[in-house]
Amino acid sequence: MGARLISTRDASKVIELAGRTMTLGRGAECEIQIADDRISTWHCCLTGHDGAWAIQDLKSTNRTFVNGELVGEQPRRLSHGDLVRLGAQDALLFEARFVTDERDAAPRKAHADDEPLRRKTAELQAALLERNAEIVRLSAMYKDLQIQRSAQAGASTAAGRVNAQMASEMDVLREELGRERIEHAASRDAAERVQQRATLLESQLAAQERKFRSELNDGNLRCKELESKLRMAMSDLAVAKESLAMANDNIRSLNQAHEDAQARLEVAAALNRDSPARSG
């Protein structure tokens, strides 16, 4: 069954699908090359077997979509009319409609009795498509490794110097790490001592606080007792003042009586002195 991809932007651009595997990407090794920096070197692959086709994403940067749904690492079977898109909707890079020859599809509907066989065949086809996609992915990885090895071989001398420099820097870093570990251990011991000292001070502070509270309570009790005694003393003082005032009044009365008696005595004495003279 023939299959092809027809561009949704330009219907004149038709990609005929032939063979078993076709890769899409920016790389020159791809069967379908798309010259766009946003397309990965090995973006996705199409695998076909017995007229059935499946698409698989090859861990591309901008991913692969079918009918708006993300295609994962497992192959996804394509059906007539599916919309294949590379890149997200807001960064559309490539979009085409997958179409098949409908004339070849009609006779398949007439054999309803072959349904179990067709299911088994479909399962085998899916497994084969998955295996082909895995082979394509591994081939892409192998090519990338070859490119990396070539680049590494060309830069072996520089890499040696870099490795030597890195080894020297690693030695320096190890020494610094050793010193930092010693300093960290010393800092940790100092922090533990500070923590112990802080705990001791907190305990002492709590004991002092309890002592001060107890003394404050005792002081409040003594203050209340002194206030009570002061009130009693003030009451006694008031009574004493009243008694003193009464005593002062009595003294003044006694003084007055004494003065009166003294005056009477003086008068009586004068009268006694005058009495003999008159009698003579």
Backbone bond lengths (Angstrom), bond angles and torsions (degrees), N, CA, C in turn:
res aa  C-N    CA-C-N  psi(-1)  N-CA   C-N-CA  omega(-1)  CA-C   N-CA-C  phi
1 M - - - 1.464 - - 1.517 108.32 -
2 G 1.337 119.00 122.29 1.447 122.95 -179.10 1.512 111.53 -71.04
3 A 1.345 115.93 148.22 1.459 121.15 179.95 1.516 108.01 -144.46
4 R 1.316 115.76 153.36 1.456 120.74 -179.32 1.520 108.98 -158.90
5 L 1.323 114.07 162.86 1.461 122.55 174.85 1.519 108.09 -111.19
6 I 1.335 115.81 126.19 1.466 121.40 -179.19 1.511 107.65 -113.05
7 S 1.326 118.06 123.29 1.463 122.92 -178.38 1.522 110.31 -61.16
8 T 1.329 116.40 135.20 1.464 120.25 177.69 1.520 112.05 -78.22
9 R 1.336 116.24 -16.64 1.468 119.30 179.11 1.523 111.07 -88.71
10 D 1.320 114.41 -39.41 1.458 119.62 -178.02 1.530 107.68 -134.75
11 A 1.340 116.53 102.54 1.463 121.23 -175.74 1.520 112.72 -63.06
12 S 1.341 116.80 -16.65 1.464 119.12 179.70 1.523 112.03 -75.87
13 K 1.332 116.47 -15.75 1.462 120.43 179.41 1.518 108.38 -89.01
14 V 1.340 115.51 107.23 1.460 121.97 -177.87 1.520 108.43 -122.67
15 I 1.334 115.77 131.51 1.467 121.56 177.96 1.525 107.31 -110.34
16 E 1.306 115.90 111.01 1.468 120.73 178.17 1.528 108.51 -78.96
17 L 1.332 115.28 132.15 1.464 120.77 179.76 1.513 108.59 -96.19
18 A 1.324 115.26 122.61 1.453 120.61 -178.58 1.520 109.08 -140.02
19 G 1.310 116.59 157.82 1.456 120.52 -179.62 1.517 111.10 82.58
20 R 1.322 115.00 -164.01 1.460 120.02 -178.15 1.530 112.52 -98.43
21 T 1.329 117.06 -36.67 1.467 120.44 -174.45 1.517 109.13 -137.55
22 M 1.324 114.34 136.33 1.458 120.94 176.23 1.526 107.32 -136.83
23 T 1.327 116.12 128.13 1.464 121.09 179.25 1.515 110.21 -102.59
24 L 1.337 115.02 145.48 1.457 122.57 176.54 1.520 107.63 -117.10
25 G 1.328 115.82 135.29 1.455 119.47 178.66 1.503 111.78 171.08
26 R 1.330 114.88 -176.73 1.460 120.95 -178.29 1.524 111.75 -84.89
27 G 1.343 116.32 -20.03 1.451 119.61 -175.71 1.520 113.26 -67.53
28 A 1.311 114.70 151.41 1.466 119.88 -179.08 1.522 111.79 -69.59
29 E 1.334 118.17 -20.26 1.463 120.64 -179.73 1.527 113.02 -80.20
30 C 1.332 117.98 -9.32 1.468 121.04 -177.70 1.529 110.46 -73.46
31 E 1.332 115.70 143.13 1.470 119.61 176.16 1.521 110.96 -67.34
32 I 1.334 116.65 -36.24 1.478 121.31 176.89 1.517 106.44 -115.82
33 Q 1.330 116.15 102.27 1.458 121.02 -175.93 1.521 109.75 -95.96
34 I 1.347 115.16 131.56 1.468 121.90 179.22 1.521 106.72 -121.04
35 A 1.320 116.24 113.89 1.469 121.26 -175.52 1.520 110.02 -82.82
36 D 1.314 115.92 85.45 1.466 121.41 177.56 1.532 106.82 -151.53
37 D 1.343 115.63 129.48 1.466 119.50 -177.79 1.516 112.36 -63.63
38 R 1.331 117.69 -21.07 1.464 120.38 179.93 1.523 112.00 -82.72
39 I 1.325 116.89 -9.78 1.463 121.42 174.93 1.525 108.50 -87.45
40 S 1.324 117.67 132.76 1.461 120.80 179.81 1.529 110.12 -68.62
41 T 1.344 115.35 158.34 1.464 119.38 179.61 1.521 111.05 -57.86
42 W 1.317 116.90 -46.01 1.470 122.49 172.04 1.528 105.48 -120.89
43 H 1.329 116.77 95.04 1.466 120.94 -170.89 1.530 111.28 -84.82
44 C 1.340 117.54 -55.29 1.464 121.27 -179.50 1.530 107.82 -155.82
45 C 1.313 115.33 172.67 1.458 118.93 178.91 1.522 109.97 -139.60
46 L 1.345 115.36 151.31 1.458 123.37 176.10 1.529 107.24 -113.79
47 T 1.313 115.70 128.71 1.468 120.20 178.81 1.527 108.34 -121.66
48 G 1.318 115.79 136.97 1.455 120.72 -179.00 1.513 112.10 -127.49
49 H 1.340 115.30 146.44 1.466 120.93 177.38 1.526 108.13 -154.88
50 D 1.325 115.05 123.07 1.467 121.13 177.90 1.527 111.93 54.09
51 G 1.328 115.68 40.99 1.463 120.35 176.33 1.509 114.87 86.13
52 A 1.350 118.57 -9.39 1.467 121.21 179.53 1.523 109.14 -98.60
53 W 1.325 116.45 141.73 1.455 122.23 -177.44 1.523 109.77 -125.50
54 A 1.321 115.27 146.80 1.468 121.98 176.49 1.513 108.49 -137.65
55 I 1.336 115.69 154.08 1.469 121.89 -179.87 1.522 108.14 -121.13
56 Q 1.336 115.69 144.39 1.462 121.62 -179.53 1.513 109.01 -140.78
57 D 1.356 115.76 133.15 1.465 120.56 177.07 1.525 109.34 -78.68
58 L 1.341 117.01 138.96 1.462 122.66 -178.20 1.526 110.54 -104.30
59 K 1.329 115.87 48.02 1.470 122.75 179.74 1.524 110.88 56.25
60 S 1.327 115.36 47.77 1.462 120.61 -179.42 1.523 110.53 -74.55
61 T 1.336 114.69 164.24 1.465 119.60 -179.71 1.519 111.79 -73.16
62 N 1.329 117.14 -46.88 1.461 121.49 -175.41 1.520 113.12 -97.78
63 R 1.338 118.09 4.61 1.441 126.26 170.69 1.536 112.96 67.22
64 T 1.331 114.36 172.58 1.462 122.60 -177.43 1.523 108.73 -125.88
65 F 1.341 116.34 141.21 1.463 121.63 -176.57 1.531 109.42 -130.69
66 V 1.332 115.86 145.48 1.466 122.65 172.87 1.526 107.07 -127.40
67 N 1.314 115.86 118.27 1.471 121.90 -176.96 1.527 110.73 55.22
68 G 1.321 116.58 37.24 1.460 121.33 178.07 1.511 114.68 82.48
69 E 1.353 118.12 -4.71 1.456 121.47 -179.12 1.529 110.18 -99.64
70 L 1.341 114.51 139.19 1.458 120.54 -177.60 1.521 110.15 -68.84
71 V 1.341 116.26 133.94 1.466 122.30 176.19 1.526 108.02 -94.25
72 G 1.319 116.46 125.06 1.457 120.53 -179.20 1.520 111.76 -87.36
73 E 1.336 115.34 -159.23 1.463 120.20 -179.41 1.518 111.78 -76.03
74 Q 1.338 117.46 -18.28 1.456 120.19 177.72 1.540 109.94 -84.90
75 P 1.322 118.17 143.05 1.468 120.17 -179.42 1.526 111.57 -62.33
76 R 1.329 115.36 146.62 1.468 121.80 176.13 1.525 108.44 -120.64
77 R 1.313 115.59 127.10 1.454 119.92 -177.72 1.526 110.53 -72.75
78 L 1.328 115.76 138.80 1.450 121.33 -179.30 1.526 110.27 -97.26
79 S 1.322 114.66 141.88 1.461 121.52 176.26 1.520 109.19 -118.28
80 H 1.320 114.91 160.68 1.462 120.42 -179.32 1.531 109.74 -57.40
81 G 1.341 115.95 127.71 1.456 121.43 177.81 1.524 114.48 94.55
82 D 1.336 118.47 -5.50 1.472 120.11 179.40 1.524 110.11 -63.97
83 L 1.349 113.95 143.47 1.460 120.54 179.77 1.533 108.40 -100.99
84 V 1.322 116.40 116.07 1.464 122.55 -179.09 1.522 108.30 -98.57
85 R 1.318 116.10 128.66 1.461 119.75 -177.51 1.526 109.30 -135.84
86 L 1.331 116.63 134.92 1.455 122.73 173.66 1.517 107.82 -104.08
87 G 1.328 116.79 122.49 1.458 120.22 -178.43 1.511 111.06 98.58
88 A 1.325 115.98 154.66 1.461 121.49 179.80 1.522 110.44 -68.51
89 Q 1.338 115.30 168.32 1.468 120.41 -176.55 1.529 111.27 -61.70
90 D 1.374 115.92 -36.37 1.461 118.28 -178.48 1.528 112.04 -82.80
91 A 1.330 118.01 -3.96 1.471 121.61 176.91 1.523 108.23 -136.28
92 L 1.325 115.60 58.50 1.461 121.39 -174.44 1.524 109.81 -65.89
93 L 1.341 116.35 121.76 1.457 120.35 -177.25 1.523 111.35 -108.98
94 F 1.334 116.88 -42.25 1.456 120.92 -177.65 1.522 107.78 -153.00
95 E 1.341 116.65 132.57 1.461 120.34 -178.87 1.530 107.87 -144.09
96 A 1.345 114.80 129.83 1.461 118.97 -179.39 1.519 109.25 -149.59
97 R 1.332 115.57 154.00 1.463 122.53 179.18 1.528 108.94 -95.19
98 F 1.341 115.77 130.77 1.459 120.93 176.83 1.535 108.01 -88.07
99 V 1.340 115.41 121.79 1.469 119.93 -178.43 1.521 109.02 -127.84
100 T 1.319 115.55 149.49 1.462 121.95 177.77 1.519 108.99 -125.07
101 D 1.327 116.13 165.26 1.458 122.31 178.05 1.523 108.30 -78.04
102 E 1.337 117.54 107.91 1.466 122.32 -176.99 1.518 112.68 -65.70
103 R 1.330 117.67 -23.64 1.471 119.51 -179.10 1.515 111.46 -67.10
104 D 1.324 117.09 -32.94 1.458 119.97 178.83 1.520 111.74 -77.99
105 A 1.337 116.32 -18.02 1.452 118.74 -177.44 1.510 112.82 -84.09
106 A 1.372 118.83 -22.60 1.462 121.21 -175.28 1.512 113.53 -63.14
107 P 1.354 121.92 -46.19 1.467 120.08 -177.46 1.516 113.60 -62.43
108 R 1.314 118.85 -21.69 1.451 120.83 -178.18 1.523 111.54 -67.34
109 K 1.327 119.03 -25.65 1.450 121.94 -176.96 1.519 112.24 -76.24
110 A 1.330 118.52 -16.06 1.461 120.86 -173.34 1.516 112.03 -81.44
111 H 1.298 119.54 -15.36 1.449 122.16 -174.41 1.523 109.71 -103.32
112 A 1.326 117.53 73.87 1.465 121.70 -179.62 1.510 111.32 -70.99
113 D 1.386 115.96 -26.70 1.463 118.14 -178.61 1.515 112.26 -71.45
114 D 1.341 116.72 -16.68 1.458 120.39 -177.89 1.521 111.88 -92.28
115 E 1.348 117.37 18.38 1.464 120.24 -175.86 1.524 112.08 -59.43
116 P 1.365 121.13 -48.11 1.475 119.36 178.04 1.521 112.08 -58.85
117 L 1.345 115.78 -40.69 1.451 118.92 179.71 1.523 110.96 -64.83
118 R 1.348 115.39 -39.97 1.460 118.75 179.90 1.525 110.91 -66.27
119 R 1.346 116.39 -39.11 1.460 118.52 178.03 1.512 111.08 -62.69
120 K 1.336 115.41 -43.85 1.458 119.10 178.82 1.524 110.67 -63.22
121 T 1.341 114.85 -40.87 1.464 119.28 178.84 1.523 110.63 -64.00
122 A 1.347 115.17 -40.74 1.465 118.85 178.68 1.528 111.18 -62.87
123 E 1.351 115.47 -41.20 1.461 118.68 178.16 1.521 111.21 -62.26
124 L 1.362 115.77 -43.51 1.456 119.33 178.89 1.528 111.30 -64.54
125 Q 1.359 114.98 -38.89 1.461 118.58 178.76 1.524 110.55 -64.54
126 A 1.349 116.03 -42.46 1.464 118.86 179.26 1.520 110.93 -62.41
127 A 1.355 115.84 -42.46 1.463 119.21 178.63 1.527 111.02 -63.22
128 L 1.358 115.70 -40.63 1.453 119.20 179.42 1.529 111.10 -66.82
129 L 1.340 116.21 -39.58 1.462 119.83 177.65 1.525 110.55 -62.19
130 E 1.332 114.92 -41.62 1.460 118.50 179.03 1.519 110.50 -64.18
131 R 1.364 116.73 -41.24 1.452 120.24 178.75 1.534 110.94 -64.38
132 N 1.344 116.13 -41.97 1.469 119.05 178.30 1.523 111.42 -63.44
133 A 1.351 115.24 -40.86 1.458 118.39 178.96 1.515 110.91 -64.23
134 E 1.347 116.13 -38.70 1.456 119.63 177.74 1.521 110.79 -64.06
135 I 1.353 116.40 -40.06 1.464 120.10 177.73 1.524 110.48 -61.99
136 V 1.336 116.21 -41.67 1.469 119.93 178.78 1.519 110.55 -63.92
137 R 1.325 115.36 -43.13 1.457 118.54 -179.99 1.520 111.66 -63.43
138 L 1.351 116.07 -43.00 1.455 119.80 178.52 1.529 111.55 -65.69
139 S 1.348 116.41 -36.67 1.461 119.54 177.46 1.517 110.68 -63.62
140 A 1.345 115.51 -41.32 1.463 119.34 178.09 1.525 110.62 -63.30
141 M 1.330 115.69 -42.46 1.460 119.03 178.22 1.524 110.82 -63.59
142 Y 1.352 116.90 -39.71 1.457 120.82 179.98 1.532 110.59 -63.46
143 K 1.331 116.66 -41.88 1.462 119.78 179.14 1.525 110.88 -65.46
144 D 1.356 115.40 -40.93 1.465 118.02 177.49 1.520 111.06 -62.14
145 L 1.340 116.77 -39.74 1.462 120.24 178.29 1.521 111.31 -64.47
146 Q 1.351 116.11 -39.50 1.467 118.58 177.97 1.524 110.98 -62.23
147 I 1.342 115.57 -42.19 1.470 119.35 179.12 1.523 110.12 -63.15
148 Q 1.338 115.54 -42.89 1.466 119.24 179.76 1.530 110.89 -64.12
149 R 1.356 116.71 -41.25 1.462 119.52 178.86 1.521 111.66 -63.18
150 S 1.347 116.41 -39.30 1.462 119.59 178.50 1.520 110.55 -62.94
151 A 1.353 115.21 -43.14 1.462 118.75 178.90 1.517 110.95 -65.25
152 Q 1.344 116.48 -38.45 1.458 119.82 179.22 1.520 111.47 -68.09
153 A 1.353 116.92 -38.17 1.463 119.53 179.07 1.522 110.91 -63.70
154 G 1.328 117.68 -39.28 1.458 121.07 179.65 1.509 112.85 -68.64
155 A 1.341 116.28 -24.29 1.470 119.73 -176.73 1.516 111.34 -112.49
156 S 1.360 118.18 27.72 1.463 120.92 -176.09 1.527 111.79 -65.27
157 T 1.348 117.01 -41.52 1.465 120.18 -179.34 1.518 110.87 -64.34
158 A 1.328 114.98 -46.71 1.474 118.72 177.78 1.518 110.67 -62.57
159 A 1.342 115.68 -38.32 1.464 118.88 178.96 1.519 110.49 -64.26
160 G 1.367 116.98 -37.42 1.462 119.56 177.39 1.509 111.22 -61.78
161 R 1.338 115.87 -45.55 1.460 118.67 178.10 1.525 110.83 -62.80
162 V 1.316 114.71 -41.61 1.471 118.15 178.94 1.515 110.72 -63.19
163 N 1.343 115.97 -41.32 1.470 119.08 179.50 1.521 110.96 -63.76
164 A 1.355 116.20 -41.58 1.462 119.04 177.91 1.522 111.23 -62.62
165 Q 1.336 115.06 -43.79 1.456 118.79 178.55 1.520 110.78 -63.59
166 M 1.354 115.49 -41.47 1.460 119.43 178.68 1.523 110.96 -63.84
167 A 1.363 117.06 -38.91 1.465 119.95 178.55 1.524 110.22 -63.18
168 S 1.367 115.74 -42.58 1.462 119.14 178.02 1.522 110.89 -62.60
169 E 1.322 115.35 -44.75 1.461 119.19 179.00 1.528 110.88 -63.88
170 M 1.345 116.19 -36.42 1.462 119.56 178.08 1.521 110.83 -63.94
171 D 1.370 117.00 -39.98 1.466 120.18 177.06 1.522 110.77 -61.59
172 V 1.338 115.16 -44.10 1.466 119.09 178.36 1.523 110.46 -61.84
173 L 1.339 114.99 -42.89 1.464 118.96 -179.96 1.535 111.14 -64.95
174 R 1.352 116.13 -37.18 1.468 118.68 177.81 1.531 110.68 -63.31
175 E 1.363 116.20 -43.78 1.460 119.27 177.89 1.532 110.58 -60.98
176 E 1.333 116.26 -45.59 1.464 119.42 178.81 1.518 110.54 -62.34
177 L 1.344 115.71 -39.16 1.453 118.88 178.90 1.523 111.48 -64.05
178 G 1.377 116.30 -40.22 1.465 119.46 176.95 1.523 111.61 -61.14
179 R 1.357 115.35 -44.98 1.468 118.16 178.64 1.526 111.21 -63.79
180 E 1.313 116.08 -41.82 1.455 119.34 179.73 1.529 111.27 -64.20
181 R 1.345 116.57 -35.81 1.464 119.00 177.61 1.521 110.71 -65.06
182 I 1.383 116.49 -42.87 1.460 119.43 177.44 1.527 110.29 -61.69
183 E 1.354 115.91 -46.69 1.466 119.23 178.68 1.523 110.96 -62.15
184 H 1.330 114.83 -38.09 1.467 117.87 179.91 1.527 110.83 -65.24
185 A 1.367 115.65 -41.11 1.462 118.92 178.44 1.526 110.35 -62.94
186 A 1.368 116.65 -43.47 1.462 119.88 178.63 1.525 110.63 -63.03
187 S 1.324 115.97 -43.19 1.467 119.95 178.87 1.524 110.58 -63.10
188 R 1.343 115.73 -39.54 1.460 118.80 179.53 1.524 111.11 -64.94
189 D 1.401 116.91 -41.42 1.463 119.51 177.06 1.525 110.65 -63.14
190 A 1.346 115.54 -43.05 1.468 118.81 178.96 1.522 110.56 -62.64
191 A 1.330 115.93 -40.63 1.463 119.39 179.36 1.531 110.95 -64.79
192 E 1.347 116.33 -38.17 1.463 118.88 177.35 1.528 110.73 -64.71
193 R 1.362 116.40 -42.14 1.458 118.63 177.88 1.522 111.47 -63.20
194 V 1.318 116.02 -42.19 1.466 119.66 177.85 1.522 110.29 -61.87
195 Q 1.349 115.54 -40.69 1.455 119.33 179.35 1.530 111.19 -64.09
196 Q 1.349 115.76 -42.69 1.458 119.25 177.48 1.529 110.87 -63.09
197 R 1.348 116.29 -43.08 1.463 119.98 177.93 1.525 110.78 -61.91
198 A 1.331 115.85 -41.90 1.470 119.50 179.21 1.526 110.46 -64.17
199 T 1.340 116.76 -39.62 1.465 119.81 178.47 1.523 110.78 -63.77
200 L 1.361 115.90 -42.92 1.459 119.99 178.31 1.523 111.23 -62.59
201 L 1.334 116.23 -45.01 1.466 119.89 179.02 1.515 111.62 -63.11
202 E 1.327 116.02 -39.28 1.467 118.81 177.44 1.519 110.86 -63.05
203 S 1.354 116.25 -39.86 1.464 119.77 178.26 1.521 110.72 -64.87
204 Q 1.355 115.72 -44.62 1.461 119.11 178.33 1.523 111.21 -63.65
205 L 1.313 116.24 -40.81 1.456 120.07 179.25 1.526 110.84 -62.73
206 A 1.343 115.52 -41.17 1.461 119.01 178.31 1.524 110.83 -63.98
207 A 1.376 116.75 -40.80 1.459 119.93 178.21 1.529 110.57 -64.69
208 Q 1.357 117.60 -43.86 1.456 121.01 177.28 1.515 111.63 -60.86
209 E 1.339 114.60 -40.17 1.465 117.98 179.34 1.528 110.80 -63.26
210 R 1.360 115.83 -43.37 1.467 118.56 178.19 1.522 110.80 -62.87
211 K 1.363 115.52 -40.77 1.460 119.12 179.25 1.527 110.91 -63.56
212 F 1.339 117.01 -45.98 1.465 120.54 179.93 1.517 111.37 -62.32
213 R 1.344 115.75 -39.86 1.467 118.62 178.90 1.535 110.67 -63.99
214 S 1.362 114.91 -40.85 1.463 118.26 178.60 1.523 110.81 -64.31
215 E 1.377 115.74 -45.25 1.456 118.91 178.16 1.520 111.44 -63.47
216 L 1.321 116.25 -37.45 1.463 119.49 178.43 1.513 110.90 -64.59
217 N 1.333 116.22 -41.41 1.470 118.86 177.55 1.527 110.63 -63.62
218 D 1.390 115.86 -43.86 1.462 118.56 177.45 1.519 110.87 -61.62
219 G 1.365 116.29 -41.58 1.460 119.36 178.51 1.522 112.13 -61.90
220 N 1.331 115.14 -39.72 1.467 118.31 178.47 1.523 111.05 -63.55
221 L 1.354 115.70 -40.17 1.466 119.15 178.08 1.522 110.85 -64.24
222 R 1.373 115.67 -45.77 1.457 118.68 178.67 1.524 111.29 -62.63
223 C 1.335 115.03 -38.51 1.468 118.81 178.79 1.527 110.71 -62.00
224 K 1.338 115.59 -41.73 1.465 118.91 178.15 1.534 111.02 -64.43
225 E 1.369 115.98 -40.52 1.463 118.93 178.24 1.526 110.45 -63.13
226 L 1.381 115.44 -44.78 1.471 118.45 179.03 1.520 111.56 -62.86
227 E 1.321 116.87 -38.81 1.469 119.64 177.63 1.528 110.52 -61.76
228 S 1.358 113.99 -41.46 1.475 117.37 178.68 1.518 110.84 -64.06
229 K 1.370 116.69 -45.08 1.463 119.80 177.75 1.518 111.44 -62.97
230 L 1.359 116.71 -38.16 1.460 120.07 178.89 1.525 110.83 -62.62
231 R 1.342 114.89 -42.31 1.475 117.05 178.31 1.531 110.51 -62.40
232 M 1.343 117.02 -41.32 1.469 119.87 178.70 1.521 110.48 -64.70
233 A 1.377 115.84 -41.97 1.468 118.92 179.66 1.520 110.85 -64.00
234 M 1.319 116.48 -40.26 1.469 119.51 178.93 1.517 110.18 -64.62
235 S 1.362 114.51 -37.60 1.477 117.51 176.80 1.533 110.57 -64.60
236 D 1.364 116.03 -43.91 1.467 119.49 178.53 1.525 110.65 -63.76
237 L 1.366 115.59 -39.03 1.461 119.13 178.60 1.511 111.61 -62.29
238 A 1.315 115.63 -40.46 1.469 118.59 178.20 1.527 110.65 -62.65
239 V 1.351 115.77 -42.44 1.473 119.01 178.23 1.530 110.21 -63.84
240 A 1.371 116.12 -42.37 1.461 120.01 179.42 1.526 111.14 -62.63
241 K 1.359 115.30 -42.13 1.467 118.38 177.89 1.528 110.91 -60.37
242 E 1.312 114.61 -41.01 1.475 118.11 179.54 1.533 110.30 -65.12
243 S 1.383 115.85 -41.95 1.470 119.62 178.51 1.523 110.41 -64.47
244 L 1.379 115.70 -39.27 1.463 119.65 178.82 1.506 111.52 -64.16
245 A 1.320 116.70 -39.94 1.469 119.29 178.20 1.528 110.47 -62.84
246 M 1.336 114.84 -42.19 1.459 118.66 178.29 1.526 110.09 -64.47
247 A 1.364 116.75 -40.97 1.466 119.31 178.86 1.515 110.81 -63.87
248 N 1.352 116.47 -39.90 1.468 119.19 177.60 1.520 110.95 -62.06
249 D 1.331 115.02 -40.92 1.474 117.95 177.19 1.520 110.93 -62.23
250 N 1.342 116.33 -41.07 1.462 119.81 179.64 1.527 110.41 -65.71
251 I 1.346 116.32 -39.80 1.468 119.43 179.34 1.512 110.22 -63.66
252 R 1.346 115.15 -44.54 1.457 117.60 178.86 1.535 110.58 -60.80
253 S 1.319 115.02 -38.86 1.473 118.24 178.58 1.529 110.79 -65.61
254 L 1.329 115.69 -42.05 1.465 119.46 178.68 1.513 111.18 -65.44
255 N 1.335 116.81 -40.61 1.472 119.72 177.57 1.523 110.62 -61.42
256 Q 1.300 114.52 -42.95 1.460 118.40 179.61 1.535 110.87 -63.46
257 A 1.331 114.63 -41.99 1.481 118.22 179.14 1.509 110.52 -66.16
258 H 1.366 114.59 -36.74 1.467 118.43 178.84 1.509 110.40 -65.49
259 E 1.327 115.18 -43.04 1.472 118.06 178.94 1.533 110.71 -63.56
260 D 1.330 114.58 -40.03 1.476 117.58 178.80 1.534 110.37 -64.23
261 A 1.327 116.75 -41.84 1.475 120.40 -180.00 1.515 110.42 -66.39
262 Q 1.341 116.13 -39.22 1.463 120.09 178.78 1.513 110.09 -63.40
263 A 1.322 115.83 -41.48 1.477 118.97 178.96 1.529 110.35 -64.20
264 R 1.344 116.75 -40.50 1.467 118.60 179.77 1.534 110.68 -66.35
265 L 1.334 114.51 -38.15 1.471 117.20 178.23 1.519 111.13 -63.42
266 E 1.339 115.55 -42.78 1.456 118.18 178.64 1.522 111.02 -62.09
267 V 1.313 115.83 -40.91 1.481 118.67 178.17 1.514 110.19 -63.96
268 A 1.331 114.66 -42.76 1.482 117.68 -179.14 1.521 110.39 -64.91
269 A 1.323 116.86 -39.43 1.462 119.37 178.80 1.513 111.17 -64.72
270 A 1.298 116.88 -38.40 1.455 119.96 178.82 1.512 110.13 -65.98
271 L 1.279 115.33 -39.49 1.464 119.02 179.16 1.522 109.91 -65.83
272 N 1.311 117.49 -37.75 1.459 120.56 178.71 1.526 111.42 -65.68
273 R 1.327 116.84 -37.00 1.457 118.64 178.34 1.513 111.57 -68.30
274 D 1.294 116.63 -35.37 1.465 119.59 -178.16 1.536 110.96 -76.65
275 S 1.268 117.98 -24.09 1.490 119.13 -174.66 1.518 112.36 -66.44
276 P 1.315 128.32 -44.19 1.471 126.51 179.29 1.503 111.43 -63.61
277 A 1.329 116.74 -36.98 1.446 118.87 -178.36 1.528 110.07 -64.27
278 R 1.276 115.73 -39.75 1.462 118.16 -178.82 1.516 110.72 -70.27
279 S 1.288 116.08 -35.54 1.451 117.50 -179.62 1.519 112.25 -70.96
280 G 1.256 126.41 -25.87 1.455 129.38 177.41 1.474 111.14 -76.82
